[in-house]
Amino acid sequence: MMMRRWCGVVAIMAMVLLVAGSAQAQIMKPDEVLARSVATDLAGRKFDAVVVHFGEPIKNMMSAATLGKMWDSVTKTYGEFQSIESVKSEQTADLDVVMVACKLQKSVVTVVLKIDKKRMVTDLRISLPMAPTN
């Protein structure tokens, strides 16, 4: 009887830890939220909405039109945007580097953003696979 009760308590504790862990995993850092928003705007062809987040030095190098041409080149090769697969970030001394894995029709591309302490995008790159998968 005591053993059965103990097993029940352990099972309940395990479920509480599992739920708490998955809830914590869903909490994103502000820079990850920004990066997800940028990737979603890229997918929705809202290039003006993306460049609003640009800080130095990228804002002087990449216009909405340039960004649109870059995205068109990516989607021509790899197909239209399907979904965001993951968002991961790494911190450096003065920047956060956020990688957003975007599932396109033929492959996964990664939108890589460098975000400064003022939450401005200082660099945006699209990391491409070697070749489309189909």
N, C-alpha and C positions, 0 to 999 in steps of 0.2 A: 504494500500500500504506500509506504513512504517513498519507495523507488519510483512508483508511477507518478506521484505528485512531483518529485524532483525532476523527472523527465518533462513533465508539463511546464514547469517553471523554466527550464532550459530552453524548451521550444519557443515559449513566449518571448524570452529574452533575445533569442536569435532572430525572431521576426521583427522585434523592435529595432535591433541594430541594423537589420537589412533595410527596413523602411527609412530609418534615419540616414543611412549611408546613401541610398538612392536619392533622397531629397537633397542632401548636401551636394551630390554630384551634379544636380541640375542647376545649382546656383552658379551663374557666370560672373566673371569679373567685368567691370565697366568697359575695359578695352575689348574684351571678347564680345560684348553686346554691340559695341561700335563696329567691330570687324564683321559680325554677322549682318548688321544693317547695311554695311557697304557692299557685301557680297550679294545680298538680296536686291539692293538697288542696281547693281551691275546686271544681275539676271533680269530685272524688270526694265532694263535699258533706261534707267533714270540717272543718266550720267551727270546732269547738273546737281542732283542731290548728293552724288558721291564727292564731287570736287569742292563742295561746301566744307567738307571735313579736311581739306588739304592745308597743310602748313608749309613752312619753309623746309627744304628747297623745292619740293615737288609742285607747289602751286604755280610756280613760274615756268615749269617745264611741261606740265601736262594739263591740257584743257579738256573740257567735256567732249569736244569733237575728237581729240586725239585718243581719249579713253574709249570712246565709242568705236573707233577704228580698230583699236587693240582688241576689244571684246568681240567685235565682228569677226576678226581673224581667228580667234580662239573657237568661237561657235561654228564657224565654217568648217573647221577641221574636226572638232570633237563633238559637234551636235549641240542642241539646245539644252539649257539648264534644266535639271530635274529636281535636285534637292541639295541641301547642305548635309553632308555626312558627319562632319565633326568640326569642332573649333578647339584649338590648342594654343597655349601661349607660353612664352619664355620671357623672363625679365633680364635685361642687361642693366648696366649702371644708370643710363638715362633714357632708355626706351623699353617698350614692350614690343615683342615681335609676336604677332598673332597669325596663325595659319588656319585658313578656312578651307577644308576639303569640300569641293563642289562636285557633285555627281552630274556629269553631262550625259548625253545619250550614248556616246561611244567610249567614254573614259572618265576618270576623275582628275580634275585639275585643282591646284591649290592656290588660292589667293593669299599672298603673303603681305602683311601690312606692318610697317614700323610706326608705332604711335608714341608720341612724346608725353611728357608729364602734363601738358596742357590739353591732352586728348585730341591732338591734331595728328593727322596722318602725314608722316614725313617721307614715306616711300611706299609704293604699291607695285607689286610684281605678281605675275601669274606664272607659277611653276607648272610646266607641262610635262606629261609623260613622254616617253620616247616615240610612241606611235599610238593612234587610236586602236582600241581593242576590237573594233568591228566596223 
